[in-house]
């Protein structure tokens, strides 16, 4: 997919590991948006982000990886028609529409993979930019988890559960 100027969103490749790792490391270790252990090793973090999900993508411009997202089933069995995605944008690339482009791309990919809905399980309430974007893109807050996230500066903060029913792609 080309979007946002010359931004390309494509499936991650094995050869991307060394370029995806700094993005994951820096966002996870900051500890303010993801409930992922910030002390995970490089290999374990790459496994969790790249290998375990159903699909993982990168957003790049001129060969520089500026963001990444994964898509996976939110639950097994009778809940497998709902997917979950996680998005990361490099700090230096924020405010450039990359998260928006990845979220739109992920919705199209989710429909292609047979998902009917998308759910974000833990949107940290202090991540107001992401919340505004997800709402703008049609996600509803369907739940609030009081004190569910230990923010490194703000202490215990709420987390939101956000949900969107996906529309089949129009061909």
C-alpha positions in Angstrom: 0.0 0.0 0.0 1.2 3.5 -0.8 -0.3 6.2 1.3 0.8 9.4 3.1 3.0 10.6 0.3 5.7 7.9 -0.4 4.9 5.8 2.7 4.8 2.1 1.9 3.1 -0.4 4.2 4.2 -4.0 3.5 4.5 -7.3 5.3 7.6 -7.6 7.5 10.5 -9.7 6.2 13.1 -11.7 8.1 15.7 -9.2 6.9 13.8 -6.4 8.7 14.6 -7.6 12.2 17.6 -5.3 12.8 15.6 -2.3 11.6 12.4 -3.2 13.5 14.2 -4.0 16.8 15.2 -0.3 17.7 11.5 0.8 17.2 10.2 -2.0 19.4 13.0 -1.5 22.0 12.5 2.3 22.3 8.7 2.2 22.5 8.5 -0.7 24.9 11.2 0.4 27.2 9.6 3.9 27.5 6.8 2.0 29.2 4.0 4.4 28.7 1.8 2.7 26.1 2.3 -1.1 26.0 1.8 -3.7 28.8 4.8 -5.6 27.5 7.7 -6.3 29.8 10.3 -3.6 29.0 13.1 -6.0 30.0 12.4 -8.6 27.3 15.3 -9.6 25.2 15.6 -8.6 21.5 14.7 -12.1 20.4 11.8 -12.5 22.7 10.4 -9.1 21.8 10.8 -9.8 18.0 9.1 -13.2 18.5 6.2 -11.6 20.3 5.7 -8.8 17.8 6.7 -10.4 14.5 6.4 -14.2 14.8 3.4 -14.9 17.1 0.8 -12.7 15.4 -1.0 -13.8 12.3 0.7 -11.0 10.2 3.0 -8.2 10.9 3.7 -5.1 8.7 6.1 -2.3 8.5 5.6 1.3 7.3 8.6 2.7 5.6 9.7 5.7 3.6 12.8 5.6 1.5 13.9 2.4 3.2 13.5 3.7 6.7 11.1 1.8 8.9 8.9 4.4 10.6 6.3 2.2 12.1 5.0 -1.4 12.5 1.8 -3.2 13.3 0.6 -6.7 13.9 -2.7 -8.4 13.5 -3.9 -11.5 15.4 -7.1 -13.1 16.6 -8.2 -11.6 19.8 -9.6 -14.9 21.1 -9.7 -18.5 19.9 -12.7 -20.5 18.8 -16.0 -18.7 18.7 -14.2 -15.4 19.3 -11.7 -15.7 16.5 -13.7 -13.5 14.1 -12.5 -10.5 16.1 -8.9 -9.4 15.6 -6.5 -7.4 17.7 -3.8 -5.1 16.4 -0.9 -3.2 18.0 0.8 -0.2 16.4 4.1 1.5 17.0 5.4 4.6 15.4 9.0 5.8 15.8 9.2 8.8 18.1 10.9 10.8 15.3 8.0 10.0 12.9 5.0 10.9 15.1 2.5 13.4 13.8 3.1 12.4 10.2 -0.1 10.3 9.7 1.7 7.0 10.0 -0.5 5.5 12.7 -3.6 6.6 10.7 -2.2 5.0 7.6 -1.4 1.8 9.4 -4.8 1.6 11.1 -6.6 2.0 7.8 -4.3 -0.6 6.2 -4.9 -3.0 9.1 -8.7 -2.7 8.7 -8.4 -3.7 5.0 -6.1 -6.5 5.8 -8.3 -7.7 8.7 -11.3 -8.0 6.3 -9.1 -9.9 3.8 -8.1 -12.3 6.5 -11.8 -12.9 7.4 -12.1 -10.8 10.5 -15.5 -9.1 11.2 -14.4 -6.8 14.0 -11.3 -5.2 15.6 -10.7 -4.8 19.3 -8.0 -2.9 21.2 -7.8 -4.5 24.6 -5.6 -1.9 26.5 -5.5 1.6 25.2 -3.8 3.6 27.9 -5.9 6.6 29.0 -2.9 8.9 28.9 -2.3 8.1 25.3 -4.7 10.8 24.2 -3.4 11.1 20.7 -4.1 7.5 20.0 -7.5 7.6 21.6 -8.5 10.6 19.4 -7.3 8.9 16.3 -9.0 5.6 17.0 -12.3 7.5 17.7 -11.9 9.5 14.5 -11.5 6.2 12.6 -14.7 4.8 14.1 -13.7 2.9 17.2 -16.0 3.1 20.2 -14.9 2.9 23.8 -16.8 -0.2 25.1 -15.1 -0.5 28.4 -12.9 1.3 31.0 -10.5 -0.7 33.2 -9.8 1.4 36.3 -6.1 1.5 37.2 -5.2 -1.3 34.8 -1.9 0.2 33.6 1.1 1.2 35.7 2.4 4.3 33.9 6.0 5.2 34.7 5.2 8.9 35.4 1.4 9.0 36.1 1.2 5.9 38.3 -1.9 3.7 38.0 -4.1 4.9 35.1 -7.2 3.6 33.4 -7.1 1.6 30.2 -9.8 1.6 27.5 -11.2 -1.3 25.5 -12.1 0.0 22.0 -14.0 -1.8 19.3 -15.1 -1.4 15.7 -17.2 -3.6 13.5 -15.4 -3.8 10.1 -17.0 -3.2 6.8 -16.2 -5.5 4.0 -13.9 -3.8 1.4 -15.8 -2.4 -1.5 -14.5 -3.9 -4.8 
